Amino acid sequence: MSSTKKQARVRRAKSTRAKIRSLEMPSLSIHRTDKNLYAQIISGDGTKTLASASSLEKGLVEGKSGKNIEAAKIIGKAIAERALKAGVEKVAFDRSGFLYHGKVKALAEAAREAGLGL
């Protein structure tokens, strides 16, 4: 039985999310599409979004494509600043089944450099 790329990604995400849920700590959840990148800090119980950032926000990426590594770094820095402002210093990184490579890695490293504990 073969699976599609999306089914494989969702399957990978399930075990990660189960582990994060058991930790009961806020998580930095990301989602990427062909054109945009989204990040949000979700509370430990999973009921509230504490902070969010995306490449669709006006003035955040400014003229850069929302799908490249430079945009991912800007979004990572923005989400870290917003999380710290909301009182969240340490989060679990939920990469939603995406490989830790390219845009996902750039976003995570930028968030770490901005002071967010991943």
N, C-alpha and C positions, 0 to 999 in steps of 0.2 A: 504494500500500500504506500503510495507516494503522497507527500504532503506539499503544499505550496509554501512559498517563502513566508507569507504572513502567518500561516498556521504554525510553522516552525518557530517563528519569533514569539508568538503568543504562548506556545508551549514552554519556551525558555523563560518567559516572564513569570509564569505561574509559580515556579519554585522560588524564585527571587522574592516575589511579593509575599509568599507564605512565610519566608524567613523574616522579612522586614516587619510583617504584622506581629510575629512573635516577640520581636524586640521592643515593641510599643514605644518607638521613638519617631520623631518627625522624619519624613522622607523627601528627598529631592527627586521628583519624578520627571522624566523627560519624554518627549515624543518628537519624532522627526518625520517630515514628509519630503517629497522631492523638492518642494519650494520653500518650506519654512521649518522653523525649529521652535519648540515650546518647552518651557520648564515651569514647574510649580512646586512649592513646598506644601506638603500635606501633613496635617496634624497626626499625632501618634495613633489616635483611634480611627483615623481615616474619615472623619466627618467634615472637616473644614479645610479650605485652602487658605494658608497663612500668607503666602506671597506668590506672585507669578510674574513671568516675563516671557516675551515671545518676539520673534522677528517681525511680526505684524504691527507692533506698536510704533506709532509715529514718533520720530525723533530718536529712537533707540539705535537702530542700525544705520540710519541716515545715508542713503545712496548706495550702500553696499547690498549685494545680493543676500537675501535671507538664508541662503542655503550653503554658504561657504564657511570655512574655519574661522575667518576673522569675525564674522557675525556670531558664531558660536562663543567666541571669547568674550565678546561684548555682552551677550546674554548671560553667560556664566558670571561675569562680574556684577551685572545688574541684579541677578537673582540672589547673589550672596549679600549684596548691600541691603536689599529689601528684607531678607531673612534676618540679618543682624538687627535691623531696625524693628522688626516684629518680635525680637527677643529670642530667636532661635540661633544657637551657636554651633550645634552639632546635628547632623542629619545622616540618614542612611541613603545611599545612592541607588535609586531604582532606574536602571537604564532601559527598562521596558522590553527586554529581550534583544535590544540592539547590541551589536558588537562594540566593545570598548576600543574604538579606533576612530580616527578622523574627527568629525564634528562632536561626537559624544565625548571623546577624550579631551578635546580642546575645551568644551564647556566645563567638564569636571575640574580640570586643572586651573582654569580661570577662577572658578568658585573657591577652590582651595587657596589660591594666591590672594584672593580678596578677603580671606579670613574665615571662611566657612569650613567647619570640620566635617570631612567626608569619611 
